[in-house]
Amino acid sequence: SAGTGQNIATVQPWFPTNGAVNVEAGVVYEFEGLLSLTRSAGTTSHTTSIGFGGTATLTSILWNAITNTGDTLANAARNGASGKSAAAVVVKAASTSASEEIMCRVTGSVKINAAGTFIPQFTYSATPGGAPTVNLGSHFVMIKKGAGFNTRGVWA
């Protein structure tokens, strides 16, 4: 079912309930996610960022996000953003719309150093004035690949 985020300008999980996954030490994971957010109140200018948190420590991470640039999804232009750390990166430029709709697709890989939790997150740069809904269909998938990036065969 849909979840309700918070009207805040600090980090929050993609999934307000049960938002973390347990990951193993020394393992590479491939990941893919789709975050669908809607808001129906508030006109304070804010950007939207994507990042990753949790208790696990990372050896490396590389990811790419594609997000609509406008405040609706109809014939929406797309913006690309990438990251080489878990730190938040702006994926959607400033919005002042009271009816903002965001669709963000994220793909990447991460190597875990120390086991713990891994949490996909989003952050508004300012409190927008209305709490977002994390829409039904939003998801985040992690596929365990093994202990290294070349465990599935040797390239020649």
CORWO-V834206 format. One record per run of one state. SS is the DSSP state (hx for helix, st for strand, lp for the rest). FROM is the first residue (numbers start at 1). TO is the last residue. If there is no record, write none. Layout:
SS FROM TO
SS FROM TO
//
This chain:
lp 1 2
st 3 4
lp 5 11
st 12 13
lp 14 20
st 21 23
lp 24 27
st 28 38
lp 39 45
st 46 53
lp 54 56
st 57 68
lp 69 77
st 78 83
lp 84 88
st 89 95
lp 96 100
st 101 114
lp 115 115
st 116 124
lp 125 132
st 133 134
lp 135 138
st 139 146
lp 147 156
//
